[in-house]
């Protein structure tokens, strides 16, 4: 584990700090977000707040889609009352658990000034060709369709290299102004617009088109480029810019994955990762408690979130802060930017405690668009391009032909998400420029991660056999190492030389753990003993001598 887990949506208290980035350029003026506690109601909190505000400039309740999380968006007249005073007053109301201003999260791409690179050396750098020998993405071994949620301002949904990998909510009928599938959202047929509702493409910006291409541009189709996944479903949340939109978009993703878990795939979507290639420089997590808390909530339904760190100022995020990459959630993987020579890019954020690993970002060749409807290809840079490599890697691992690796994705989604996270972080490629600057000291390696899953999948599975019997140094116990063809229960018995049963126990091997049984021998007389393990009529035995 590289970060500590905080309780879902119960983070931080106190006034916090308002710095220069709370100006209108970095937030939505006259708006704040708050979370209710206990039996508090929106009406009671508004009434309490309005007792402080001028009678002719009351606060009002604005829309919010994160109802289950009890998060409200409140509007107030900032020309009459300073934001800091309103925030201070709200935090003093007994029914408010947490409150913050509604900040803006700019895109984190860096416009490249180098000539266009031919094809995709970023994929070679992370070992994608080797990984593709095992899988090119799309489905879990159980047949579930893998989905990545991409939070962006917009994209060209009709791009020919993205069109066939778009996620569709087949329970919804598009553009009929009805919630056909009963999920609480109207016309969310190919995603959801966090600002206006429906499934609009947002501003069709090239940034979103590029990020989607890195994760899942269709591969092996004779067109353009390949994403980390050749086939994967891309769920796009558009018009995501202000914090209320960020929270509402994450809530939509959480809602759809929770539905999938609860209905065993009949409703919702198997979202395994989210990508956020945006953020706010020099912001501390305690000033954004609601945004940070979302990542634990997503993790509880099995979703890993990927965040891009800053591109400016060569910032040590541990010291100066950054959003969202300073958020302390074990379900948030934070990514910095490396170049084509596999070095940390000058100016990219880092942090031994906050930033997990690097990934190729500088001058990444991917899908793009000019104008609102013209598909093209070009380069995307910065941590904006680094993060989607990791989001795509999470999705690809879910598709590997290792059933026990993800067989509990619905029944134990938290454990499954942690398992995938640990594989990626534990098998990052060591990198001197990232050592001491990231939690792993390495750069994403898709090939190393895939190999690790393959090795784990084959471990301890094979023909029924007792592999070894090892005495301890004190010689008062033995350790029996064995392998089995599956993970059912097996009886282990030990007999003495006269055939008398000395020990018997049912054991159940665990995936990805050594199959061992330890037996105490302290009171047993010296002599020859026989260990057996059987599967029906098939019996394997091995003898050992107790001195």
C-alpha positions in Angstrom: 0.0 0.0 0.0 1.4 3.4 -1.0 -1.2 5.6 0.7 -3.4 5.4 3.7 -7.2 4.9 3.5 -9.4 7.6 4.9 -13.1 7.0 5.7 -15.4 7.6 2.7 -16.5 11.3 2.5 -15.4 12.1 6.1 -12.3 14.1 5.4 -10.9 17.2 6.9 -12.3 20.0 9.1 -11.6 23.6 10.0 -11.4 26.7 7.9 -8.5 25.7 5.7 -6.6 28.2 3.6 -7.7 30.5 0.7 -4.8 31.4 -1.5 -4.4 33.3 -4.7 -5.9 30.4 -6.7 -9.3 31.0 -5.2 -9.6 34.0 -7.5 -12.3 33.8 -10.2 -9.7 32.5 -12.7 -9.4 29.3 -10.6 -12.9 28.9 -9.3 -16.5 29.6 -10.0 -17.4 32.9 -8.2 -20.3 32.9 -5.8 -20.5 29.1 -5.4 -19.5 26.7 -2.7 -20.0 23.0 -2.1 -21.0 21.5 1.2 -21.8 18.1 2.7 -24.6 17.6 5.2 -24.3 15.6 8.4 -26.8 13.7 10.4 -30.4 14.7 10.0 -29.6 18.2 8.5 -31.6 19.2 5.5 -30.8 21.6 2.7 -33.6 23.9 3.9 -32.3 24.1 7.5 -28.7 24.8 6.4 -29.8 27.5 4.0 -32.0 29.1 6.6 -29.1 29.2 9.1 -26.7 30.6 6.4 -29.2 33.2 5.3 -29.5 34.6 8.9 -25.9 35.8 8.4 -26.2 37.1 4.8 -27.9 40.3 3.7 -31.7 39.9 3.5 -31.7 41.1 -0.1 -28.9 38.7 -1.1 -29.7 35.3 0.2 -27.9 32.1 -0.7 -29.7 29.7 -2.9 -29.6 25.9 -3.5 -28.2 25.1 -7.0 -28.3 21.7 -8.7 -26.3 18.8 -7.5 -26.3 15.2 -8.7 -24.4 13.6 -5.8 -27.5 13.2 -3.7 -26.5 9.9 -2.0 -23.3 11.6 -0.8 -25.4 14.5 0.6 -23.4 17.1 -1.3 -25.0 20.4 -2.2 -24.0 23.3 -4.4 -24.8 26.7 -2.9 -24.9 30.0 -4.7 -24.3 33.4 -3.0 -23.7 37.0 -3.9 -19.9 37.4 -3.7 -20.1 41.0 -4.6 -22.0 41.6 -1.3 -20.1 39.1 1.0 -16.5 37.9 0.5 -16.2 34.2 -0.3 -13.9 33.6 2.7 -16.5 35.0 5.1 -19.3 32.8 3.6 -17.1 29.7 3.7 -16.2 30.4 7.4 -19.8 30.9 8.3 -21.0 27.7 6.5 -18.4 25.7 8.3 -19.7 26.9 11.6 -23.2 25.5 10.9 -23.9 22.4 13.0 -25.5 20.5 10.1 -22.5 20.9 7.8 -19.9 18.1 7.8 -17.6 19.8 5.3 -17.5 22.7 3.0 -15.3 24.3 0.3 -15.4 26.7 -2.7 -16.1 25.4 -6.2 -12.8 25.4 -7.9 -11.9 25.1 -11.6 -9.6 22.4 -12.8 -7.7 23.4 -16.0 -6.5 20.8 -18.5 -2.9 19.6 -17.9 -1.6 19.2 -21.4 1.5 20.9 -22.6 1.5 22.1 -26.3 4.5 20.3 -28.0 6.9 22.5 -30.0 8.8 19.6 -31.6 8.1 18.0 -35.0 5.4 15.3 -35.0 6.8 11.9 -33.9 6.1 9.1 -36.3 3.8 6.6 -34.6 3.9 5.7 -30.9 7.2 5.1 -29.2 5.4 5.6 -25.9 3.8 2.3 -26.3 7.1 0.6 -26.9 8.6 2.3 -23.9 5.9 0.8 -21.5 6.2 -2.7 -23.2 2.8 -2.6 -24.8 3.7 -4.9 -27.7 4.8 -7.6 -25.3 1.7 -7.1 -23.2 -0.5 -7.3 -26.4 0.8 -10.9 -26.9 -1.3 -11.7 -23.8 -4.3 -9.5 -24.3 -5.5 -6.5 -26.3 -8.3 -5.7 -23.9 -12.1 -5.6 -24.0 -13.5 -8.4 -21.8 -12.8 -10.0 -18.5 -12.3 -13.8 -18.4 -15.9 -14.0 -17.1 -17.2 -12.1 -20.2 -17.9 -8.7 -18.6 -17.3 -5.7 -20.8 -14.5 -3.5 -19.4 -15.2 0.3 -19.2 -12.9 3.2 -18.5 -14.5 6.5 -17.5 -12.9 9.6 -19.0 -13.6 13.0 -17.4 -13.0 15.8 -19.9 -14.5 19.0 -21.2 -15.3 17.4 -24.6 -14.1 15.3 -27.5 -14.9 14.3 -31.0 -17.0 11.2 -30.4 -17.2 10.4 -34.1 -13.4 10.0 -34.6 -13.0 6.8 -36.6 -10.4 5.4 -34.2 -12.7 6.0 -31.2 -16.1 5.3 -32.7 -16.2 1.5 -32.2 -14.9 1.7 -28.7 -17.5 4.2 -27.4 -19.5 3.0 -24.4 -23.2 2.8 -24.9 -25.9 2.6 -22.2 -28.1 0.2 -24.1 -30.9 0.6 -21.6 -31.4 4.2 -22.6 -33.2 5.5 -25.7 -31.3 8.6 -27.0 -32.8 12.1 -27.2 -36.3 11.2 -26.0 -36.1 13.3 -22.8 -36.8 10.2 -20.6 -34.9 8.1 -18.1 -35.6 4.8 -19.9 -33.4 2.6 -17.8 -34.5 4.2 -14.5 -30.9 5.0 -13.3 -31.8 8.6 -12.4 -30.3 10.2 -15.6 -32.1 11.3 -18.8 -30.7 10.5 -22.2 -27.3 9.2 -21.0 -26.9 7.0 -24.0 -23.2 7.5 -24.8 -22.1 9.1 -21.5 -23.2 12.1 -19.5 -22.8 15.8 -19.7 -22.0 17.0 -16.1 -23.1 20.6 -16.9 -26.2 20.3 -19.0 -27.3 16.7 -18.6 -27.8 14.3 -21.5 -24.9 12.9 -23.4 -23.5 15.8 -25.4 -19.9 15.7 -26.6 -19.0 18.9 -24.7 -16.8 21.3 -26.5 -15.3 18.6 -28.8 -11.8 19.7 -27.8 -8.7 17.9 -29.1 -7.5 17.4 -25.5 -10.3 14.9 -24.7 -9.9 13.2 -28.1 -6.2 12.7 -27.4 -6.7 11.3 -23.9 -9.3 8.8 -25.2 -7.0 7.7 -27.9 -4.2 6.8 -25.5 -6.5 4.7 -23.4 -8.4 3.0 -26.2 -8.0 4.0 -29.8 -9.1 0.9 -31.7 -6.1 -1.3 -32.6 -5.4 -3.5 -35.6 -8.0 -1.7 -37.8 -5.7 -0.3 -40.4 -6.5 3.2 -39.3 -4.4 5.7 -37.3 -3.1 4.6 -34.0 -3.6 2.0 -31.2 -4.5 2.7 -27.7 -3.2 0.8 -24.7 -6.3 -1.3 -25.2 -7.3 -2.2 -28.8 -10.8 -2.8 -27.6 -12.3 -1.3 -24.5 -15.4 0.8 -23.8 -14.8 4.5 -23.3 -17.4 6.2 -21.1 -17.1 9.9 -21.5 -18.2 12.5 -18.9 -18.1 15.8 -20.7 -18.2 19.5 -19.6 -16.2 18.6 -16.5 -14.4 21.8 -15.4 -15.6 23.1 -12.0 -15.6 21.0 -8.8 -19.3 20.5 -8.7 -19.1 19.0 -12.2 -16.1 16.9 -11.2 -18.0 15.5 -8.2 -21.2 15.0 -10.2 -19.3 13.2 -12.9 -17.6 10.9 -10.4 -20.9 10.2 -8.8 -22.4 9.1 -12.1 -19.5 6.7 -12.5 -19.9 5.4 -9.0 -23.6 5.0 -9.5 -23.2 2.9 -12.7 -20.5 0.6 -11.2 -22.5 0.1 -8.0 -25.5 -0.9 -10.1 -23.4 -3.3 -12.0 -22.1 -4.9 -8.8 -25.6 -5.1 -7.2 -27.3 -6.6 -10.3 -24.5 -9.0 -11.3 -24.0 -7.1 -14.5 -27.7 -6.7 -15.5 -27.5 -2.9 -15.1 -24.9 -0.2 -15.0 -21.3 -0.6 -16.2 -18.1 -2.4 -15.1 -16.1 0.8 -14.8 -12.6 -0.3 -13.6 -10.7 3.0 -13.8 -11.3 6.7 -14.2 -9.0 9.2 -15.9 -8.6 12.9 -14.8 -6.0 14.7 -16.9 -6.8 18.0 -15.2 -6.0 19.6 -11.9 -5.1 22.7 -9.9 -1.5 23.6 -9.1 -0.4 24.4 -5.5 -3.7 23.4 -3.9 -3.8 21.4 -0.7 -6.1 18.5 -0.1 -7.5 19.9 3.1 -9.0 22.8 1.1 -10.8 20.3 -1.3 -12.3 17.7 1.2 -15.2 16.8 -1.0 -13.2 16.2 -4.1 -10.6 14.2 -2.3 -13.2 12.0 -0.5 -14.7 10.9 -3.8 -11.8 8.6 -4.5 -12.4 6.4 -1.5 -16.0 6.2 -2.4 -15.1 5.1 -5.9 -12.7 2.5 -4.5 -15.4 1.0 -2.3 -17.3 -0.1 -5.5 -14.0 -1.3 -7.2 -12.9 1.7 -9.2 -9.3 2.9 -9.3 -8.9 6.5 -10.3 -5.9 8.0 -12.1 -4.8 11.6 -11.6 -2.3 13.7 -13.6 0.0 15.9 -11.5 1.2 19.4 -12.3 3.2 20.4 -15.3 4.6 23.7 -14.1 7.3 24.9 -11.7 9.0 21.6 -11.0 6.8 21.3 -7.9 7.3 19.0 -5.0 3.7 18.2 -4.5 4.4 17.0 -0.9 5.5 20.5 -0.1 3.4 22.9 -2.2 0.3 20.8 -2.7 -1.6 19.8 -5.9 -5.1 18.8 -6.8 -6.0 16.0 -7.1 -2.7 14.3 -6.7 -2.2 15.3 -3.1 -5.4 13.6 -2.1 -4.6 10.8 0.4 -6.6 7.9 -1.0 -5.3 4.4 -1.6 -7.6 4.1 -4.6 -6.0 7.1 -6.4 -2.9 6.4 -8.6 -1.0 9.6 -9.2 1.2 10.0 -12.3 4.0 12.3 -13.4 5.5 12.8 -16.9 8.5 11.2 -18.5 10.0 11.9 -22.0 11.1 9.7 -24.9 14.5 9.2 -23.2 12.7 7.8 -20.1 13.6 10.8 -17.9 11.4 12.8 -15.6 10.4 15.9 -17.6 11.7 19.1 -16.2 8.8 21.0 -14.7 6.7 18.0 -14.0 5.4 17.6 -10.5 6.9 15.0 -8.1 6.6 13.9 -4.5 8.0 10.9 -2.6 4.7 10.7 -0.6 2.1 11.9 -3.1 3.2 10.8 -6.7 3.2 7.1 -7.4 4.9 6.6 -10.7 5.8 8.1 -14.1 4.5 7.3 -17.5 5.3 8.6 -21.0 3.6 11.9 -21.7 5.8 14.3 -23.6 4.9 14.4 -27.4 2.6 11.4 -27.3 1.2 10.6 -30.7 -2.6 10.0 -30.5 -6.0 10.8 -31.9 -6.9 14.4 -32.3 -9.3 16.8 -34.1 -9.4 20.2 -35.6 -12.6 22.2 -35.3 -15.7 20.4 -34.2 -15.9 17.6 -36.7 -12.5 17.0 -38.5 -10.7 13.9 -37.2 -6.9 13.9 -37.3 -3.8 12.7 -35.4 -1.2 14.7 -33.5 0.8 15.0 -30.3 -0.5 15.5 -26.8 2.0 16.3 -24.1 2.4 16.8 -20.3 1.0 14.8 -17.5 -2.3 14.9 -19.4 -0.9 12.3 -21.7 1.0 10.3 -19.0 -2.1 9.6 -16.8 -4.2 7.8 -19.5 -1.4 5.3 -20.1 -2.0 4.1 -16.5 -5.8 4.3 -16.8 -5.5 2.0 -19.9 -3.1 -0.3 -18.1 -5.7 -0.9 -15.3 -8.3 -1.9 -17.9 -5.9 -4.2 -19.8 -5.0 -6.1 -16.6 -8.7 -6.9 -16.0 -8.8 -8.6 -19.5 -5.9 -11.0 -18.9 -6.7 -14.7 -19.2 -6.3 -15.3 -15.4 -9.8 -15.9 -14.0 -8.8 -15.9 -10.4 -7.1 -12.5 -10.7 -10.4 -10.7 -11.3 -13.1 -13.3 -10.5 -14.1 -11.3 -7.4 -14.5 -8.1 -9.3 -18.3 -8.0 -8.4 -18.3 -10.0 -5.1 -15.3 -8.3 -3.5 -14.6 -5.3 -5.7 -12.4 -3.5 -3.1 -9.9 -6.5 -2.9 -9.9 -6.8 -6.7 -9.1 -3.1 -7.2 -6.3 -3.2 -4.6 -4.8 -6.3 -6.3 -4.7 -4.6 -9.7 -3.3 -1.4 -8.1 -0.5 -3.4 -6.3 0.5 -5.2 -9.5 0.9 -1.9 -11.4 2.8 -0.1 -8.6 4.9 -3.1 -7.4 6.1 -3.7 -11.0 6.9 -0.3 -12.2 10.2 -0.1 -14.1 12.9 1.3 -11.8 14.0 4.7 -13.1 16.8 6.8 -11.6 15.1 10.1 -12.4 12.0 9.0 -10.5 13.9 7.5 -7.5 13.2 9.5 -4.4 10.6 11.5 -6.2 7.8 9.0 -6.5 6.4 6.3 -4.1 7.6 3.5 -6.5 10.7 5.1 -7.9 9.7 3.9 -11.3 7.8 4.3 -14.6 4.8 2.4 -15.7 5.6 -1.0 -17.3 2.7 -2.7 -18.9 4.8 -5.7 -19.9 6.2 -6.2 -16.3 2.7 -6.0 -14.9 1.2 -8.5 -17.4 4.1 -10.9 -16.7 3.5 -10.6 -13.0 -0.1 -11.5 -13.3 0.8 -14.5 -15.6 3.3 -15.7 -13.0 0.8 -15.4 -10.2 -1.9 -17.1 -12.2 0.2 -20.1 -12.8 1.6 -20.2 -9.3 0.6 -23.2 -7.1 -1.6 -24.7 -9.8 -0.7 -27.9 -11.5 -1.1 -31.6 -11.1 -1.8 -32.8 -7.6 1.6 -33.1 -5.8 3.4 -32.8 -2.5 6.3 -30.7 -3.5 8.4 -30.7 -0.3 8.4 -31.4 3.4 10.6 -29.1 5.3 11.5 -29.4 9.0 11.9 -26.3 11.1 15.2 -25.5 12.7 13.8 -26.6 16.1 12.6 -29.8 14.5 9.3 -29.6 16.4 7.2 -28.9 13.3 7.2 -29.5 9.6 6.0 -27.3 6.6 4.3 -29.2 3.8 4.4 -27.5 0.4 1.9 -28.8 -2.2 0.2 -27.9 -5.4 -3.3 -28.6 -6.6 -5.1 -28.3 -10.0 -7.8 -25.9 -8.6 -8.7 -24.1 -5.4 -11.2 -26.5 -3.9 -10.7 -28.1 -0.5 -8.3 -31.0 -0.1 -7.7 -33.4 2.9 -4.1 -33.6 4.2 -3.4 -36.6 6.4 -0.3 -37.9 8.2 0.1 -41.6 9.2 2.8 -43.2 11.2 4.7 -46.4 10.1 1.9 -48.6 11.6 -0.7 -46.8 9.5 -2.2 -45.0 12.4 -3.7 -41.5 11.6 -1.8 -38.9 13.4 -3.1 -35.7 11.7 -6.0 -34.7 9.4 -7.2 -31.4 8.2 -9.1 -30.0 5.2 -7.1 -27.2 3.5 -8.2 -24.8 0.8 -5.4 -23.3 -1.4 -5.6 -19.5 -2.0 -4.9 -17.9 -5.4 -1.6 -16.0 -5.5 -0.4 -17.5 -2.2 1.9 -20.4 -1.5 0.1 -23.6 -0.7 1.6 -24.7 2.6 0.5 -26.5 5.7 2.4 -26.3 9.0 2.1 -29.2 11.5 3.4 -29.3 15.0 5.3 -32.6 15.9 6.5 -31.8 19.4 4.7 -34.8 21.1 5.3 -37.3 18.3 7.8 -40.1 18.8 10.8 -40.4 16.5 10.2 -42.5 13.4 9.0 -42.5 9.8 5.8 -40.8 8.8 3.8 -40.5 5.6 2.0 -37.4 4.4 -0.9 -37.8 1.9 -3.1 -35.4 -0.1 -5.9 -36.7 -2.2 -8.5 -35.7 -4.7 -11.2 -38.4 -4.8 -9.4 -41.7 -5.6 -6.2 -39.9 -6.6 -3.7 -39.9 -3.8 -0.2 -38.4 -3.6 2.1 -39.3 -0.7 5.6 -38.4 0.6 7.5 -39.7 3.6 9.6 -37.9 6.2 11.7 -38.9 9.2 11.3 -37.3 12.6 14.5 -37.7 14.6 
